Amino acid sequence: MEKLCSKYKLLQNDGFIRVPLLIKGRLVLPPEISREEIEAAFRGSDRKSNYIKLPQAQIIREPVIDRKSMKYTGEYVYQVMPKFGGMELIETDKDKLARGLYALSTEEILEYLESIQSVMLQNIKLISHVRELCRLTSEYPDVLLDAWFDSFYMTLNRATALEMIDHELAFWGKPGSDFLNGWVEVPAAINPGDRRLQGYNLSGQDNSPAKESVKIMVRAMPTCQLHITAGNAPEVPIISALRAILTKSAAATKLPYGATLTGALFSLAAFTAAPDHPITQSLSMVYWQGGDDSIESVLSSPTLSTGLWSGVILKPWFPYSPEHCLPGQSVLTRVIV
């Protein structure tokens, strides 16, 4: 991770911060640009603007906070990120997903997380550096920011991840990992549907037939997901990505405005640890300004939503009104807490 950052000048505060994005396993780098060009672009925009989109890049502007007074200093930190198109996020090769990502076992998922955790533990210096970058603009007190950076490795811990799978996907008293690994017989029965009942009525037989005695098999099926996250807590991008990883789901996560750096940190770790792994190849962690029609009109297309996305997952504090945001346009939306 540190070698990548050094080679491409990523996550370094050189008057601005170059932030990479992960798009289906590709580490996409920001273009070359100067501080003078950035400041000139913002001078030509609304003085309250915190985002600008240039022909070659997108740029976030965050106000610097004095850590003692927790008040704005009047200075800014700029983040430069690459541009991308909505179609770049969409999975179109379902056969590839079935052969690769969907065929993974729970053990292979846990090994993948261990590889990312190992890479992060080898790059403590970089992680500490990103913590200090976050501290420049974070509205959280230092004690909370430090506590999260000191403990977030546990999020990728094998035992913690397995507990999440087995507990949250449990069904009929069986652990969730069983359902991720294959079809599982459960002690249930099938009720006849309306057409069967109508058939019984037409034939003059009992219209309340007994439940059929057949084997009932259940499996946890992975999906294609679009995560719309919001807020400024540094753990949001990682927790969001983790939910997709643990369920073997192809996912694109929209990073929140206040937590792009930790999203980039996780992206670098995944790309460094296992660039060719099916999970990395189906994972995207990106940023665009909410309401950007050039991105959201593609992602909210009824054809794409029903054919390629299994749903849009968003946090309930999404900052835009439903009629103006991507979730409000999508035909498949799930709200999670």
C-alpha positions as CSV (number, residue, x, y, z in Angstrom):
1,M,0.0,0.0,0.0
2,E,2.7,2.4,1.0
3,K,4.6,1.7,-2.3
4,L,1.5,2.4,-4.3
5,C,1.0,5.7,-2.5
6,S,4.6,6.7,-2.9
7,K,4.7,5.8,-6.6
8,Y,1.5,7.6,-7.5
9,K,1.5,10.3,-4.8
10,L,-1.7,9.0,-3.3
11,L,-3.2,10.0,0.1
12,Q,-0.4,12.6,0.6
13,N,-1.1,16.2,1.6
14,D,0.8,18.1,-1.0
15,G,-1.5,21.1,-0.9
16,F,-4.2,18.7,-1.9
17,I,-4.9,14.9,-1.5
18,R,-4.9,12.6,-4.5
19,V,-7.6,9.9,-3.8
20,P,-7.9,6.7,-5.8
21,L,-11.2,4.9,-6.5
22,L,-11.8,1.2,-6.9
23,I,-14.0,0.2,-9.8
24,K,-14.6,-3.6,-10.2
25,G,-11.1,-4.4,-9.1
26,R,-9.4,-1.6,-11.0
27,L,-7.5,1.0,-9.0
28,V,-8.4,4.2,-10.8
29,L,-6.0,7.1,-10.2
30,P,-6.8,10.8,-10.2
31,P,-5.3,12.9,-13.0
32,E,-2.4,15.3,-12.6
33,I,-3.5,18.8,-11.5
34,S,-2.0,21.7,-9.6
35,R,-3.2,23.5,-6.5
36,E,-3.5,26.7,-8.5
37,E,-5.8,25.0,-11.0
38,I,-8.0,23.7,-8.1
39,E,-8.3,27.1,-6.4
40,A,-9.0,28.8,-9.7
41,A,-11.9,26.4,-10.3
42,F,-13.4,27.1,-7.0
43,R,-13.0,30.8,-7.4
44,G,-15.3,30.5,-10.4
45,S,-18.0,28.6,-8.4
46,D,-20.4,29.4,-5.6
47,R,-18.3,30.4,-2.5
48,K,-20.3,27.8,-0.4
49,S,-19.6,25.0,-2.9
50,N,-17.8,22.0,-1.5
51,Y,-17.6,20.1,-4.8
52,I,-16.6,20.8,-8.3
53,K,-16.5,18.7,-11.4
54,L,-13.8,19.5,-14.0
55,P,-13.4,17.9,-17.4
56,Q,-10.6,15.6,-16.1
57,A,-11.4,15.3,-12.4
58,Q,-13.8,15.7,-9.5
59,I,-12.7,17.7,-6.4
60,I,-14.0,17.8,-2.9
61,R,-13.3,20.9,-0.7
62,E,-13.5,20.4,3.1
63,P,-13.0,23.1,5.7
64,V,-10.2,22.6,8.2
65,I,-11.1,22.4,11.8
66,D,-9.0,23.6,14.7
67,R,-8.7,20.6,17.0
68,K,-8.6,22.7,20.2
69,S,-11.6,25.0,19.6
70,M,-13.3,22.6,17.1
71,K,-14.1,25.6,15.0
72,Y,-13.4,26.2,11.3
73,T,-10.1,27.9,10.5
74,G,-11.0,29.4,7.1
75,E,-8.6,27.1,5.3
76,Y,-9.5,24.1,3.1
77,V,-8.3,20.6,2.3
78,Y,-8.9,19.5,-1.3
79,Q,-9.4,15.9,-2.5
80,V,-8.8,15.2,-6.1
81,M,-10.5,12.0,-7.5
82,P,-10.9,10.5,-11.0
83,K,-14.1,10.8,-13.0
84,F,-16.0,7.7,-14.2
85,G,-19.2,6.7,-15.9
86,G,-22.2,4.9,-14.4
87,M,-21.9,1.9,-16.8
88,E,-18.4,1.2,-15.4
89,L,-20.1,0.1,-12.1
90,I,-22.5,-2.3,-13.5
91,E,-21.9,-6.1,-13.6
92,T,-22.9,-7.5,-17.0
93,D,-21.2,-10.9,-17.0
94,K,-23.5,-13.0,-14.8
95,D,-21.7,-16.2,-15.9
96,K,-18.5,-14.9,-14.5
97,L,-20.2,-14.1,-11.3
98,A,-21.6,-17.5,-11.1
99,R,-18.3,-19.2,-11.8
100,G,-16.2,-17.0,-9.5
101,L,-17.8,-14.8,-6.8
102,Y,-21.0,-16.8,-6.2
103,A,-19.1,-20.1,-6.0
104,L,-16.9,-19.0,-3.1
105,S,-17.2,-20.9,0.2
106,T,-17.5,-19.1,3.6
107,E,-13.9,-20.2,4.3
108,E,-12.7,-18.5,1.2
109,I,-14.5,-15.3,2.2
110,L,-12.8,-15.4,5.6
111,E,-9.4,-16.0,4.1
112,Y,-10.0,-13.0,1.8
113,L,-10.7,-10.8,4.8
114,E,-7.7,-12.1,6.6
115,S,-5.5,-11.2,3.6
116,I,-6.8,-7.6,3.7
117,Q,-6.3,-7.4,7.5
118,S,-2.8,-8.7,7.1
119,V,-2.0,-6.0,4.5
120,M,-3.4,-3.3,6.7
121,L,-1.3,-4.5,9.7
122,Q,1.8,-4.3,7.5
123,N,0.9,-0.6,6.7
124,I,0.3,0.8,10.1
125,K,2.3,3.9,9.2
126,L,0.1,4.7,6.3
127,I,-3.1,4.1,8.3
128,S,-1.8,6.5,11.0
129,H,-1.1,9.1,8.3
130,V,-4.7,8.7,7.0
131,R,-5.9,9.2,10.5
132,E,-4.1,12.5,10.7
133,L,-5.6,13.5,7.3
134,C,-9.1,12.7,8.6
135,R,-8.3,14.7,11.8
136,L,-7.9,17.9,9.7
137,T,-11.6,18.0,8.8
138,S,-13.4,15.6,11.1
139,E,-16.1,17.0,13.3
140,Y,-15.6,14.0,15.7
141,P,-13.6,14.6,18.8
142,D,-10.1,13.1,18.8
143,V,-11.0,10.4,21.4
144,L,-13.7,8.9,19.1
145,L,-11.5,9.2,15.9
146,D,-8.6,7.5,17.6
147,A,-10.7,4.8,19.1
148,W,-12.1,3.9,15.7
149,F,-8.7,3.8,14.0
150,D,-7.3,1.7,16.9
151,S,-10.1,-0.9,16.7
152,F,-11.3,-1.1,13.1
153,Y,-9.0,-4.1,12.4
154,M,-11.5,-6.1,14.5
155,T,-14.1,-5.5,11.8
156,L,-12.0,-7.7,9.5
157,N,-11.3,-10.3,12.1
158,R,-12.2,-13.9,11.1
159,A,-14.1,-14.7,14.3
160,T,-16.1,-11.5,14.1
161,A,-16.9,-12.0,10.5
162,L,-18.0,-15.6,10.9
163,E,-20.2,-14.6,13.9
164,M,-21.9,-12.0,11.7
165,I,-22.6,-14.5,9.0
166,D,-23.8,-17.3,11.3
167,H,-25.9,-15.0,13.4
168,E,-27.5,-12.6,10.9
169,L,-28.1,-15.2,8.2
170,A,-29.3,-17.9,10.6
171,F,-32.5,-19.7,9.7
172,W,-34.4,-22.5,11.4
173,G,-31.7,-22.8,14.0
174,K,-29.0,-23.4,11.4
175,P,-25.9,-21.1,11.1
176,G,-25.8,-18.7,8.2
177,S,-22.6,-20.1,6.8
178,D,-24.5,-23.3,5.9
179,F,-26.8,-21.4,3.7
180,L,-24.0,-19.5,2.0
181,N,-22.2,-22.7,1.2
182,G,-25.1,-24.5,-0.4
183,W,-28.7,-25.8,-0.3
184,V,-29.8,-26.7,3.2
185,E,-32.8,-28.8,4.1
186,V,-35.1,-27.1,6.6
187,P,-38.1,-28.5,8.6
188,A,-40.8,-26.7,6.7
189,A,-43.8,-27.5,4.6
190,I,-45.2,-26.1,1.4
191,N,-48.6,-24.5,1.3
192,P,-50.5,-25.0,-2.0
193,G,-50.9,-21.8,-4.0
194,D,-54.1,-20.1,-5.2
195,R,-54.2,-22.0,-8.5
196,R,-53.9,-25.4,-6.7
197,L,-56.8,-24.4,-4.4
198,Q,-58.9,-23.3,-7.4
199,G,-58.2,-26.7,-9.0
200,Y,-59.4,-28.5,-5.9
201,N,-62.5,-26.4,-5.9
202,L,-63.3,-27.1,-9.6
203,S,-62.8,-30.8,-9.1
204,G,-65.1,-30.9,-6.1
205,Q,-62.4,-32.0,-3.7
206,D,-61.6,-30.6,-0.4
207,N,-60.5,-27.0,-0.8
208,S,-58.1,-27.2,2.2
209,P,-55.6,-29.8,1.1
210,A,-53.0,-30.9,3.5
211,K,-49.5,-29.4,3.2
212,E,-47.3,-31.4,0.9
213,S,-44.7,-33.6,2.5
214,V,-41.6,-32.8,0.4
215,K,-38.1,-31.7,1.2
216,I,-37.7,-28.0,1.6
217,M,-34.3,-26.6,0.6
218,V,-33.1,-23.1,1.3
219,R,-30.0,-21.2,0.1
220,A,-28.7,-17.7,0.7
221,M,-28.3,-16.2,-2.7
222,P,-25.8,-13.4,-3.4
223,T,-27.1,-10.3,-5.2
224,C,-25.8,-7.3,-7.2
225,Q,-26.0,-4.4,-4.8
226,L,-25.7,-0.6,-4.9
227,H,-24.9,0.9,-1.5
228,I,-25.7,4.6,-1.1
229,T,-24.0,5.7,2.2
230,A,-24.1,9.0,4.0
231,G,-22.6,10.7,7.0
232,N,-19.0,11.4,8.0
233,A,-18.1,8.5,10.3
234,P,-14.9,6.9,9.1
235,E,-16.1,3.3,9.5
236,V,-19.2,3.7,7.1
237,P,-17.5,2.7,3.9
238,I,-15.8,-0.4,5.4
239,I,-18.9,-1.6,7.1
240,S,-20.9,-1.2,3.9
241,A,-18.3,-3.1,1.8
242,L,-18.1,-5.8,4.5
243,R,-21.8,-6.5,4.2
244,A,-21.5,-7.2,0.5
245,I,-18.3,-9.2,0.9
246,L,-19.7,-11.5,3.6
247,T,-22.7,-12.4,1.4
248,K,-20.6,-12.9,-1.8
249,S,-22.4,-10.0,-3.4
250,A,-21.1,-7.8,-6.3
251,A,-21.4,-4.3,-5.0
252,A,-20.8,-0.7,-5.8
253,T,-20.5,1.6,-2.7
254,K,-21.0,5.3,-3.0
255,L,-18.6,6.8,-0.4
256,P,-20.0,9.4,1.9
257,Y,-18.7,13.0,1.5
258,G,-17.0,12.9,4.9
259,A,-15.4,9.4,4.7
260,T,-13.8,9.2,1.3
261,L,-10.3,8.7,2.7
262,T,-11.1,5.6,4.7
263,G,-12.9,4.2,1.6
264,A,-9.8,4.8,-0.4
265,L,-7.7,3.1,2.3
266,F,-9.8,0.0,2.1
267,S,-9.7,0.0,-1.7
268,L,-5.9,0.2,-1.6
269,A,-5.8,-2.7,0.9
270,A,-8.1,-4.9,-1.3
271,F,-6.2,-4.1,-4.4
272,T,-2.8,-4.8,-2.7
273,A,-3.9,-8.0,-1.0
274,A,-5.8,-9.7,-3.7
275,P,-6.2,-7.8,-7.0
276,D,-7.4,-10.8,-9.0
277,H,-9.7,-12.3,-6.4
278,P,-13.4,-12.6,-7.4
279,I,-14.4,-10.4,-4.5
280,T,-12.1,-7.6,-5.5
281,Q,-13.0,-7.9,-9.1
282,S,-16.7,-7.4,-8.2
283,L,-16.1,-4.6,-5.7
284,S,-16.4,-0.8,-6.4
285,M,-15.9,2.0,-3.9
286,V,-16.4,5.4,-5.6
287,Y,-17.6,8.9,-5.0
288,W,-19.9,11.2,-7.0
289,Q,-21.9,14.2,-5.8
290,G,-25.4,13.2,-4.9
291,G,-27.8,14.2,-7.6
292,D,-25.3,13.9,-10.5
293,D,-27.6,12.9,-13.3
294,S,-24.8,11.7,-15.5
295,I,-24.2,8.9,-13.0
296,E,-27.6,8.4,-11.4
297,S,-29.7,8.3,-14.6
298,V,-27.7,5.3,-15.6
299,L,-27.8,3.6,-12.2
300,S,-31.6,4.2,-11.8
301,S,-32.6,3.1,-15.2
302,P,-35.6,0.7,-14.9
303,T,-33.9,-1.7,-17.3
304,L,-30.7,-1.8,-15.3
305,S,-32.4,-1.8,-11.9
306,T,-34.6,-4.7,-12.7
307,G,-32.1,-6.7,-14.8
308,L,-28.7,-6.1,-13.2
309,W,-29.2,-4.5,-9.7
310,S,-30.9,-6.6,-7.0
311,G,-31.7,-3.4,-5.2
312,V,-30.5,-0.1,-3.9
313,I,-29.4,-0.1,-0.2
314,L,-29.3,3.2,1.5
315,K,-29.0,4.7,5.0
316,P,-32.1,6.3,6.3
317,W,-30.4,9.7,6.8
318,F,-29.7,10.0,3.0
319,P,-29.4,13.8,2.7
320,Y,-31.5,14.4,-0.4
321,S,-35.3,14.3,-0.7
322,P,-36.7,11.1,-2.3
323,E,-37.9,12.7,-5.5
324,H,-34.4,14.2,-6.2
325,C,-32.1,11.3,-5.2
326,L,-31.1,8.0,-6.8
327,P,-33.1,5.8,-4.3
328,G,-36.2,7.8,-5.1
329,Q,-35.8,7.0,-8.8
330,S,-35.0,3.3,-8.4
331,V,-37.7,0.7,-8.7
332,L,-35.9,-1.5,-6.2
333,T,-35.0,0.2,-2.9
334,R,-34.2,-1.3,0.5
335,V,-33.6,0.8,3.6
336,I,-31.2,-0.5,6.2
337,V,-30.5,0.8,9.7
